[in-house]
Amino acid sequence: MSQDQGTQQLGFEGMPRRLYACTPTRLSAWLECPRRYRMSYLDRPPPGKGPPWAHNSLGASVHNALAGWWRLPRRQRTVPAAGDLLDQGWIEEGFADPQQSARYLRWARGMVEAYVSGLDPASEPLGVERTVATRTDLIAVSGRIDRLDDRRRPDGSGGLVVVDYKTGRHVLSVDDARTSMPLALYALAAERVMRRPCRRVELHHLPTGRILAWEHTAESLARQLRRAEAIAAECAAADVRFRGGPDDGQPADLAGTPAELAEEAPALDDVFAPRPGTWCGWCDYRAHCPEGSAASEPRRPWDGLGATEPDGAEVGEAQAGAVQAGDAQAGAAEAGAAAGAAAQAE
């Protein structure tokens, strides 16, 4: 057999295209700001981030405490135990000083204990901080669920429920649960992994004690999946432009001489255009983005905690205001969604 014949037989034509691997966070990053997406997922080495955010530290501490509580032996799942876990795992990064950190630790402990007091320690979740994944003909998507419940009724009806904890100050509504692409993808992945219906998604807003729930249908989950595939297609095309080479389904670094890279930079700026707004003050890469720096004032690492600091007497007021920069992040998401909708309309 000649070399030409062997090459023809071993050619790649007709081979299946590699699935685009992604997470809901990656897809949301593209919607919110393509430039931030590039800095987060493509630039190597990535640009340096700003200082850590106190609201992220608080949120991570609460999530870790709740996950740890469910992992305790059932008899040890008490209300004080949840508070103790928060104390032991408290993350102090981003706070103005130790005194502010201590105030928010006390407030967060009260919030966590109030939430746990409404839980049944014997109602064992199917998963805590569980990673689920699924794939279609176009994408392979994975993500981590805060909690996966089995809400089976005595008659055997019911199904799986995706629970997502929220500690932010952004005021949530049922629409937040209904329109959340990540929650829908988690439900779809959990349904396929567990081979059981998973249509209900819930946002548990700890600062207010509210539960925002939505019951999906097969059609609404399919719509969210198609939306994810459309966003992933944009990401994949942008990744290819960034690489400047054949599409192998994975992001990689730019290659070429400095002159070639400089020539390509303007075109890449068009692909990864910024979406500046007031939310840029919360961006980790603000210092590397002239448009974002011009569009917003810099935020201090503790500004996402809210205007009113809890001091014991003001816990109720602080809970009503919550404790994160969720409003700014929601604004960025709304801007990205609006841009996506406009592109679809065109």
N, C-alpha and C positions, 0 to 999 in steps of 0.2 A: 504494500500500500504506500502510495506517495505521500510526501509531507503535505501537499495541498489537500489530498483526500482526507488525511487525518484531521487537518485543521477544520475542514468542512464538517466532519462528523462530530467534532468536539466543540463546535461553535455554540455561542450563548443565545442565538436567536431562538425565540419561542420559549425560553425558560421563564418561569414565573417571576414577576417583579417582587423584590424584597418588600415586606410590609414596613410601613413607617411606624417605628416604635415611639411611643409618646406617653405622656401622663396628662391628666386634665390640667395640671399646673402649667405645663409647657404650652398647651394650646391656649390657655387663658393669657399667658404672657405675650403671645403673638397678637392676640386681640387687643390687649391693653396698650402695648407699645412695641412695634417691631424692633426699634433700636435696643430697648432693654432686653428683648428676646435674644438679639444677637450677642449682646454683652454677657448674658447669662449662660447661653448654651453653645455658642459658636466660637467666640474669640478665645484664642489660646496664646499666651496665658490670658485669663480673664482680667478685666480692669479691677483695680482695688475697690472694695466696697467701703461705704462710710461706716461710722461706728454702729454697734448693735442697738436695736430699738428696745426700750423698756417694755412696750406693749407686747412685743414678740416674746420677750422673756416671761412675762406674766402668763401669756396664753400657753406657751410650752410647758410651764410649770403646772398649770391647771390640768392640761391634757395628760401629762405624765402621772400626776397624782390619781386621776380617775382611772387610768389604765392600770396603775399599780393596785388600786383598791379592788378591782375585779379579779386580779391575780392572787389576792390573799385567800387563804382557806376560808370557807364560808363563815365559820364561827367568828373569824376575826374582822369581818366586814362591818365594822361599826362606824358611826358618825365621827367620833374622835379620831379613829384610825385614818380616815380620809384627810383630816386636817394635819395629822402627824406626817403623813406622806408628803403633803405639800410643803410643810416646814423642812423636811429632810432634803427635798429635791428643789428647793427654791433657787431660781436663777437670778442673780443680782445684776446682770449686765444691762447697761443702758439707763439706770436710774440716776437721778441728779446727785444723790448722796446716800449713805447708809440709812439715814433717818427716813427718807422718802421710800426706800425699799422696804423698810420695816413696816411703815404705815400700810403700804399696799399688800404686804404679806398678811397682815392682820385682816384686812378687808377681804382678800382673796380666800383666806381660810374660812371666814364666815360664809362666803358665797358657796364654796365647795361643800361645806358641811350642810348648808341649807339644801343644796341639790341632792346630796346623798341621802338625806333624811327622807326623801320621797321615793327612794329606790327600794326594791325588794331584793335583799342579799341572796335569796334563794333562787331568783330568776336568772339562771345562768345564761349569759350571752353565748351565741355561737362563735363570736370572734371579737377580740379587742385589739385595736391597732393591727387589723388583719389586712394583708395585701391580697388583692384580687386582680385578675387579669382576664381579658378576652380579646378575640381578634375577629376581623372581618376579612373580606377580600382585599382591603386597602390598608388597614391599620392594625397594630397590636398595641392595645392600650392597657395600662395598669395603674393602680393607685391603692392607697391605704385608707381603710375605713376606720373611723374612731371606734364604732361599736356596731356589731351586726346582731340584731335580736331575732329570736324565733317567737312570734306572737301567735302561737297556735291556740285556738279555742277548744273547749271541751269536745265539740263535735268534730274536731279535726280540721276545721276550716282555718283560714288565715294564711299567713306567709311570713317571709323574711322582711325585716325592716332595717333600713340604713339610718343610723343615728350619727349626726355630726354636731360636735360641741362648738359653741360660739361664745367668745368672751369679749367681743368688741362692743364699742359704744354705738355703732350703727344700728338704728332702729329697724328691726326686721319685720317682714310681713309674710303671709302665706305665699305671695308671689316670689319671694326669694327662694323658697323651697320648690315651687312649681317650675321656675325658669332655670334652676341651677343645672348646668350641664355636668359638672363633676358628680353631683348626687345621682343623676340619671345614669351616668356611665357606671358608677359604683353598683347601682341596683341591677343593671343589665349584667355586669360581670358576676355579681354574687349569684344571680339567678342561674347563670350558665355553669358556674363552678359548683354550686350546691345542688343543682338540678331540682330547684323548688322555686315557686313564684316569689318574686321580690318586686313589689310595685310601690310600696309605701316608703317615703323618705321623710326624715324629720330633722329640723334644726332645733337644737336645745340651747336656748339663749340663757346662759347661767346668770348674768347680771339681773335680769328681770324675772327669771323663772318661767318664761314662756316657751311653749313648744309649738313650732310652726310646721305643720305637716301637709303633705300632698300625696294623693293616691294617683299614681301613673296608670296609664293603660298601655297595652302593647304598642298602640299607634304613637302615643306621646314619647315612649322610650325610643321607638324607631326614628322619630323626628330628631330627637337629640343626638342619636347616633349618626344620622346623616349630616347633622350640623358639625359634629366632631370630625367626620371624614372630610367635609369641605374645608374646615380650618386646617386639618392635617395636610391636605393637598397644597394649600398655600405655603405652609411651613416647609414642606418637602421641596417645592419649587424654589423657595428662598434659600434653603440649605444648598441646593445645587448651584445657584448663582454665587453663593459665598465660596464654595469649593472651587468653582471654575473648572470642574471636571465631570466625568461621567457619574451618573446617579447610581450609587451602590446602596442607597437606603440609609446611610449613616452620615451624620455631620462630621466634617474634618476641617483641618486648618487650611488657610490660604497657602498656596504655593506659588513661587515666582520670585523674580528679582524685585528689589525695591522700586525700580522704575515701573515695572509691570503692575505692581500692587498700587502704586500711586495713580496710574492710569485707570485702574478698575475702581478706585475709591468712589468717584462721583456716582457711578452706576449703582454701586452697593448702597450708597446713601439713599438713593431712590427706592431701592428694595426694602431697606431697613430704616424707613423714615420715622422720625420721632412723632409722638402725639402729645405735644406739650399742653400743660394745663396746671391748675392749682395743685393737683395730685403729685406733680413732679417734686414737690418739697419732701415727699416721703420716699422717693426713689433711692435705692442703694447706690445707683450710678450717676446721681445728679452732678457730681463734680466733673464727670467726663462728657457731659452733654450741654453744650452752650444754649441750645433752645430750651431745655428744661430748666437750666439755671436762670434764664431770663424770664421764664413764665411763672416762677414761684419763689417765695422766700424760703430760705433753708429752715428746716424744722430741727428742733433740739431732740435728742434721743428719747426724752421723756414726754414730749408734747402729745403723743398718742394716748396718754393715760387719761386725758380729760382735764377740764378746767378746774373741777372741784376735787381736791384731794381728800380721801377718806380719813377721818380721825376718830372713828367710833360713833360719834353723834351724827355723822353725816353719811352713814353707810347707805341708808335708803336713797338719798339724793345721788350718791355716787353710782349706785346700782342703776338708777334710772338713766344716768348719763353714760354708763358703761365705761370700758377702760382701754379701748384700742383705737387705732386709726382706721377702723372699718369704713367710716364714711368716705375718707379719701380714697381708699382702695376701691370702694364701690363706684366712686366717680370715675376712676380710671377704667373700670370694667364697663360702665355704661358708655363711655366714650368709644371704647373698642367695639362694643356691640353695635353702636350706632354706625360706626365706620363699616363694619361688616355688613350691616343691613343695607347701607347705601350701595356697597359694591354689588350685592346680590340684585338690588333693584336695577342697577345698570345692566 
